[in-house]
Amino acid sequence: MKLREPMPELSGATEWLNGEVSRDDLVGNKPTLIHFWSVSCGLCKEAMPNVNEFRDEYKDDLNVIAVHMPRSEKDLDLDQVKEIAAEHDITQPIFVDNKHALTDAFENQYVPAYYVFDAEGNLRHFQAGGGGMKMLRKRVNRVLGKNEK
């Protein structure tokens, strides 16, 4: 995806965990952070406490959606996805993308990966990899119109 492109429809999920949301639920409301992760991704698990802290800190200002992107056959096990999600306190809605429908719509190749959309649903920031939470925070604050603390 390129910057300023509109958020794709959130369709094609194998299953939704923690409640289902649509693009219409998100756009026009408030900015959205969509993060891709996988049960087989160590960096994703390391980053999850930061994502959760982020989710909780910005709960009134930001939608947070998780996308489980399987990287191998083993990652398709729904029970394992549920188990890891519970273990890592992923309480936000999780789009389970076993067919890579959303992964392909985003043209995403990475886990973890973070996409920040403004309230109008346009992509404002993308980053991949385990680090960089400071940069993510900076970009989210910019989209929210908040000054740095």
Steps between C-alpha positions, in 0.01 A plus 500: 500500500609852431458793736165676474335193343160416651464214745394180325173332595547265795355202318600140448578412861521131580361603837478805725605472865397758765226642279471589133547846353460634150676780318181706542520454880848654498504772235357839590519409866860532618846398376578129482809292566500163325780267604593174332643219713545125491511226764837385362654849522724556801534873431119529495475346845775728631323805358154403626532661848587827323204466263270426797634795696438713194147360458415574863661843510322617183175307548283814475681644198609205286350181357740207530452190286723192490545286189635150542705426189608136483853442372480121470254210516556474877376858544156407364399329827216717636531355852864605507410851382241524780747365754781742406252791483380422854855446624609838364184688605387586148152625584450714189314349204714247313450439128622143445636509144567134417430565129717816496201704374588809705873433479470519121270804510764680708782355287657415836802272519609554860421410857489694714374781279313815600266710288368832632193643326354844566135545595407521130656155447810609305835335568728746680779274627636150446782323677618143535715327758509458874654832604396851423220553752627855555455574130157336500397710800623815327301422183184411693526822700540694175188338353315572825617862491672463836833650588775279630511450873 
